Amino acid sequence: MFGISPIGWVHTLGSLPAIPVAAYMFARHGRIVPRSVPGVVYFASMLIGASTVFLVAHQPVSVGIGAVTILLLLAGYGIGWAPAGRAARYVETVCLSISAFLLMVPTVSEILRRVPDGHPLGTDLKSPLLLGAQGALAVLLVIGLTAQIVHLARRRQ
């Protein structure tokens, strides 16, 4: 179904829980909260997805996205254990928000290029619908990061 291999299904289903969990944390807390139950689910799901991308990637950029995602996850979750001072919360928030963005870019691309089965909405990576969706995600990232940083700065005062 949808031309996905068995390891592709492991990759897809393994990373899928990260989407609603991230949406929940963004809606509830305005950011991904690593030291929480949803934060642990997000970390595990993202790690499964980012690690298995090396087995299913068809394009070199996918390997780069997987590697950067793993680095961002480790930085975002690890900074809380380091004596980073006031900057820790900012680094944590930025790293984990970008990791969510890096999850959504290929997710949207794959959905638009596979659904509906046999007659996808976007036929290639230069599809106007796909480029528009990725542009909207980029704008959402910039607006979201700006709002998160402003909120964190106001909480400090």
URTA-V235259 format. One record per residue. N is the residue number from 1. SS is DSSP state (hx for helix, st for strand, lp for the rest). PSI is psi in radians with two decimals (* if undefined). Layout:
n={N & N}
ss={SS & SS}
psi={PSI & PSI}
//
This chain:
n={1 & 2 & 3 & 4 & 5 & 6 & 7 & 8 & 9 & 10 & 11 & 12 & 13 & 14 & 15 & 16 & 17 & 18 & 19 & 20 & 21 & 22 & 23 & 24 & 25 & 26 & 27 & 28 & 29 & 30 & 31 & 32 & 33 & 34 & 35 & 36 & 37 & 38 & 39 & 40 & 41 & 42 & 43 & 44 & 45 & 46 & 47 & 48 & 49 & 50 & 51 & 52 & 53 & 54 & 55 & 56 & 57 & 58 & 59 & 60 & 61 & 62 & 63 & 64 & 65 & 66 & 67 & 68 & 69 & 70 & 71 & 72 & 73 & 74 & 75 & 76 & 77 & 78 & 79 & 80 & 81 & 82 & 83 & 84 & 85 & 86 & 87 & 88 & 89 & 90 & 91 & 92 & 93 & 94 & 95 & 96 & 97 & 98 & 99 & 100 & 101 & 102 & 103 & 104 & 105 & 106 & 107 & 108 & 109 & 110 & 111 & 112 & 113 & 114 & 115 & 116 & 117 & 118 & 119 & 120 & 121 & 122 & 123 & 124 & 125 & 126 & 127 & 128 & 129 & 130 & 131 & 132 & 133 & 134 & 135 & 136 & 137 & 138 & 139 & 140 & 141 & 142 & 143 & 144 & 145 & 146 & 147 & 148 & 149 & 150 & 151 & 152 & 153 & 154 & 155 & 156 & 157}
ss={lp & lp & lp & lp & lp & hx & hx & hx & hx & hx & hx & hx & hx & hx & hx & hx & hx & hx & hx & hx & hx & hx & hx & hx & hx & hx & hx & hx & hx & lp & lp & lp & lp & lp & lp & lp & hx & hx & hx & hx & hx & hx & hx & hx & hx & hx & hx & hx & hx & hx & hx & hx & hx & hx & hx & hx & lp & lp & lp & hx & hx & hx & hx & hx & hx & hx & hx & hx & hx & hx & hx & hx & hx & hx & hx & hx & hx & hx & hx & hx & hx & lp & lp & lp & lp & lp & hx & hx & hx & hx & hx & hx & hx & hx & hx & hx & hx & hx & hx & hx & hx & hx & hx & hx & hx & hx & hx & hx & hx & hx & hx & hx & hx & hx & lp & lp & lp & lp & lp & lp & lp & lp & lp & lp & lp & lp & lp & hx & hx & hx & hx & hx & hx & hx & hx & hx & hx & hx & hx & hx & hx & hx & hx & hx & hx & hx & hx & hx & hx & hx & hx & hx & hx & hx & hx & hx & lp}
psi={2.32 & 0.22 & 0.55 & 2.28 & 2.92 & -0.76 & -0.51 & -0.65 & -0.68 & -0.79 & -0.86 & -0.91 & -0.49 & -0.65 & -0.27 & -0.74 & -0.39 & -0.53 & -1.00 & -0.55 & -0.75 & -0.76 & -0.75 & -0.84 & -0.67 & -0.76 & -0.71 & -0.74 & -0.16 & 0.05 & 2.97 & 2.18 & 1.82 & -0.63 & 1.10 & 2.90 & -0.84 & -0.57 & -0.67 & -0.74 & -0.76 & -0.85 & -0.86 & -0.77 & -0.76 & -0.68 & -0.70 & -0.86 & -0.79 & -0.58 & -0.67 & -0.20 & -0.49 & -0.40 & -0.37 & -0.11 & 2.37 & -0.20 & 2.49 & -0.55 & -0.53 & -0.68 & -0.73 & -0.75 & -0.73 & -0.79 & -0.78 & -0.68 & -0.78 & -0.77 & -0.74 & -0.71 & -0.84 & -0.72 & -0.80 & -0.71 & -0.47 & -0.45 & -0.51 & -0.36 & -0.18 & 2.63 & 1.24 & -0.10 & -2.52 & -0.47 & -0.32 & -0.80 & -0.64 & -0.83 & -0.78 & -0.86 & -0.82 & -0.84 & -0.81 & -0.54 & -0.70 & -0.60 & -0.68 & -0.69 & -0.77 & -0.36 & -0.76 & -0.56 & -0.96 & -0.49 & -0.87 & -0.73 & -0.83 & -0.70 & -0.84 & -0.47 & -0.04 & -0.32 & 2.41 & 2.65 & 2.15 & -0.43 & 1.16 & 2.69 & -0.64 & 2.24 & -0.40 & 3.11 & -0.22 & 0.22 & 2.32 & -0.66 & -0.77 & -0.79 & -0.68 & -0.73 & -0.73 & -0.64 & -0.72 & -0.67 & -0.70 & -0.74 & -0.74 & -0.67 & -0.83 & -0.82 & -0.78 & -0.79 & -0.71 & -0.82 & -0.72 & -0.77 & -0.74 & -0.78 & -0.78 & -0.69 & -0.71 & -0.59 & -0.52 & -0.47 & *}
//
